[in-house]
């Protein structure tokens, strides 16, 4: 569904993404892990055509994002960490209006069914979103993806700020959408969520994909070890080297 081939991007001479190759298949979840500045969000912005690559290509459901940017965007649903919704509107009003902006004309029944699938309690549907928690607003965003029958989801730190119960609910809903055929690319710092959801995990560092592995037979401890090996251990080694140098001086 998403194919990234030899993708690179620089900003003011600084390499943000270096020769990235990545494929996200239908009915699967790919999670990208890494520290801030590793190139994860740059990857999403390139897929969305918010910025242009220096080199390389991206295809979304077979559509080249550079040659047919509008058509490729029609295949995508993007849910950022903080979803932009109309806080004065209730959930039903938000979904009806946002769906129409994308060319959809869902019935009230379609909207209500989508909200039920996300697990948003019915008592909240008529309340303005200014009264919603972050997790509840996120469910409205996911309901829009359900209404649009989204086949490709881009998620940027979707569990940031969610309590454990809301995170478990989020995992349940994404698994449901994947079972219905969706392909998901998720950027996250949440190793536990990545392990629970991902079919494959990529670890990024300084703009490069330094590891990519399937999770089917890996425990949570295996994922933590891999992350530690690529991200935390090199930092510790550098710190230890600096300490030795100071002591030598």
Secondary structure by P-SEA (a helix, b strand, c coil): cbbbcbbbbbccccccccbbbbbbcccbbbbbbbccccaaaaaaaaaaccccccccccccccccccccaaaaaaacccccccccccccccaaaaaaaaaaaacccccaaaaaaaaaaacccccccccccccccaaaaaaaaaaaaaaacccbbbbccccccccaaaaaaaaaaaaaaaaabbbbbbbbccaaaaaacccbbbbbcccccccccccccccaaaaaaaaaacccaaaaaaaaaaaaaaaac
